[in-house]
Each structure stands twice: as structure tokens, then as C-alpha cells.
């Protein structure tokens, strides 16, 4: 049975998209609840300026709490070397730095061109390499706007391949692909994933961050896991990135993703019935936010069995 | 370039799920607008008892109007021989009869067991065969609850194969598969489709009717078209089958489906920009109904190109 790691990004991607400030204890309760449901990788926050994102000001404390949970990979996002230092100091297991393939987007979002971003990445990799092996975090660069940019429009696969190669040349072990704008389709995903694997080796790309902005999230996931991608990002209740009407979520809904994977026989380690209870508990921790998801609304089908049960 | 027929079921499946009674002229305007956007198959109504479904009482008149549109395949649903007679008399091009794989569902829904339903199907096939070749409609049997039943629970593939064989033995040329309950997943779809093709030949199954109840609609579509299925049902604005909260639609949204297919390079013949305008026009014809869809909410991405443009 194939295993897929569902990487929960709600405490980072979700919370930084909403106005509510969630107390640290509530964040840690959310993380503990998902961990109890079987989630084994959670992006718990980002090390960015607290002036820009006050929701993330307590990320170091959240990391220090989350690393106590057995078997949990505690992931964080960092925009630069300073964030990477803080992430290492806090003890994060996995550090991701987003690099926009669209240079226009990079300049607008982080006010840095590709050269400046690559300098930050080089510095981060050096920081990580300086850590002793037994507590060295995993460092990866997420190629955002890889499927298209809302400013530049279409992004050519060659742009993605070229930038991926420049990142890997800096000694970075792994890159990710992000459909930041929800413009991607499964054929494009196949072109990008297999193109990178063919040029740079299978090990350099194992995870994707997809959005459901135009309803294509799970179709893209299906293609990804069939190709052999083993880590998929998603957000509980689709929290975060809801720029449009109800239903038009940015993030893939964790519950719907687990339903897809477990129904197909991919093992996620997550107990979906427990996860659906967690959804309600976390919603209580974030009053006033809108939650989203088809599987939760419809409920599990009569007689539905997860992957492990089908094999047994 | 592969072509896919998007079969619009809104005027039947959508309208019969809502309380509003749409006037005949408005139905014909809807159908004409979608035809103008390039849709070439529309299920325009069903020949059922007007006492049960008053929304469908004018189906004969709608068929007679719709067949005037050039190149449009006018499809209808019938539950029995009497409906089939009416469909033939009205001049429908394509007649579908739903047969529930779950006998419990069949008894509850149509108060007929499989034996009685197969008698109706035999009678329908005889009626169709009696028509002169030049105006003989296409007759097919849609196997509903093929992916699971909300009463019986899981439905074994062998049940689907067995019932499909019994239908084909009656001389029916084609069957369809319906995920009536939104319980299906892509692995199951592959098992069912390839199982039928292997046992009964590729030509007997070319279309699927999938639901998005648990958010799996387009993932299932992706698997279907990659296997070689060439007709996919969907509903404009996801109208119909909305038993849950907003967003938890039953039907696949036509606009999102066309976005998936055209983005991937499958030609649908549909101009998505025009279709998104049609959505608004039809919404005006049905005040008070809720419309749904990710692509429409988010809008087409900057620089998005349909399949034909990518090839040119």
C-alpha cells in the first residue's frame, strides 16, 4: 500500500490569511488535535516580521510546543536568512522558503528579485549545513507561481526548470512546486513534475502545494500521487486563501484530500472520522471564520472504509 | 487533440431538484444560450409523471423546441416504457433510462425490482428498434448507484458487471455509469470502467455521470477521460442535487469541468468565456436559486488559453 504524507498547513497558511489572532495555546491545541487524528506533518507558522503578520508573532513558541508531539514533523515557512535562523533556534524539523518563479511576483511580494532571493537561499542552506547532523532540519525551497502568475500570466515550464536548477546548484536538497494562484491543471503538473525529475533526479521533488481556487485541486492531487509525489499540502476546513465567495477556497481541504486518498487505497495514517471531529473542535477555537469542505458537509458514505481497512 | 462531449444536464437534473417552475420559453432560452456557447448535448427534461415532477410537465414541448438547434443532441430521461413512447413521439435524439444497481434503491425510488425494470428496458429497446433508422433515437441505460448506495452502502463491482451484462443481453447498445450518491473515487471508477470494457467491449460504455457531493467530481472526471471515456455529464452553475450546505453540490459544475478539460488540451467545442456569460443569463432566468462554481467565482486566469488555442 502506498503512503502519502498529508502536510497540514492551516496553522500557517490558514491563519495568516485571516484577521483573527489565534492565541498560542489554541494553536497548540489545534496542532495536538490533528496529531491525535494521525496527521504527521504540520506547518505550524512562519518566521516573518510580526509587523507584517502579527498572527505569526508567536511561531517560535508554537514550534517549541509542537516538537514535543511524538512522530510529528514540525514545519515552518521562512522568507529569508533571518527567519531561517529563528526557525533553527526554535527547533523546527522542516524549513521551507518560497521562491516565486515569476520575478514580477517576487518583487511585488518580497521586494526581491531572483538574484537577491538566491542569496538568501544560499545563506539559509549554509545555516542548515552548520547544524550538527542529529538536529539538522530539512530545508527546501518552494517554487511558487510555478503554474502561472496572476500578474505575469502563464509561466513557461522552462522558467520553472531553469530556476529549479539554480536552486539545486546552491546545494539545496529539495524543491517543491506551488500552484499559488490556482491556475494549474493535471497535464501541466505532469509536465512540470516529470520535467524536473528527468532533468534533476527523482529525489529533488517529492511534494506539491496545490490550490482549489478554480475547483481543480483534487484533480491535480490525483495526477500528482499517480506520478509518485508523496507529500500533499492542505488546510483543515480549507482555511486560508478564500479571496472569493464561499466555496471558492484557496487551499485544498484536508478532509476532502484524506477522503480521496484513503478511498483510493493510499494510506495517510489519518483517521478521517476523528479528523472530522477535530474540524469542529478547531472551528470552536476560531469563532467567526468560515469553514469549508465537501466531505464534512455530506458526511462519510454509509459503509465507507479507509485504505487500511480495505487491505485488512 | 482528444474531444470530450460535455453533456449539460441542468435543464433536467438541475430543474427537477429545485422548487421553482421554469417556464417553457425560459428553458428554451437556457438551452439556446448554452448551444450558442458551443454545448452540443443537453438533457432537456424527463418524461415522468407531472404529478411527481411538475417541473418536467412541458418536456415534450421543450424537446420539440430544442431539436431545432443545429448540431445539438437533445437528450431526455425516461423511467419506463410510457416515458420512452413520449420521448420518441417528441423527437428526442437520445433517451436514457436509469437503472439502480442497488435493488433497495430501485424499490424505494421507482417501486420496481430489477426484474420489473429489465422488463421496462426490454420494452423501451423494442420501441426504439421499431423506429425507422433515420430517426431512431440512441437508447442507453444509466446504471445508477454504481459507486455505492446511501441505503445499502458499498456496491460491489461484480453487482455492476452482472447487471450491465443483463442489460446488454436485452439488446441495449450502451450503458452509462452514475455516481448517484457522490461516493465514488478514481480507483473505483477505473475498476468499473475497465471491468466493463474487458467483459463487454469498449463500445458499450462511453459516458459517466459523476457527482461532486464529497468534492471528488473532477478527480473522477480526470480518471475517466484518461481511461478514454468521451462523454461527461455536468450542470451549469452546479444546479441540482444540493442537499447540503452551499458548496456541497451534487452535480459537477459545467464551467469547472470545461476549465479542467480545455486547460488540459481536451477539446470540448465550448467557449468558456461565453459559457460564463450564459451562467449569469440563466441565473437571471431562475431568480432565488443558488449558483455555484469555482472557475466562475475566481474568473479565468490571466492569459488562459483553451485547448484549440494551445494547439494553434
Interface residues (C-beta under 8 A of the other chain):
Chain A: X148 X149 X150 X151 X152 X153 X154 X181 X182 X183 X185 X186 X187 X188 X212 X213 X214 X215 X216 X218 X219 X221 X222 X223 X244 X245 X246 X247 X248 X253 X256 X259 X260 X263 X264 X265 X292 X293 X294 X295 X297 X298 X301 X302 X303 X304 X305
Chain B: X148 X149 X150 X151 X152 X153 X154 X181 X182 X183 X185 X186 X187 X188 X212 X213 X214 X215 X216 X218 X219 X221 X222 X223 X243 X244 X245 X246 X247 X248 X253 X256 X259 X260 X263 X264 X265 X292 X293 X294 X295 X297 X298 X301 X302 X303 X304 X305
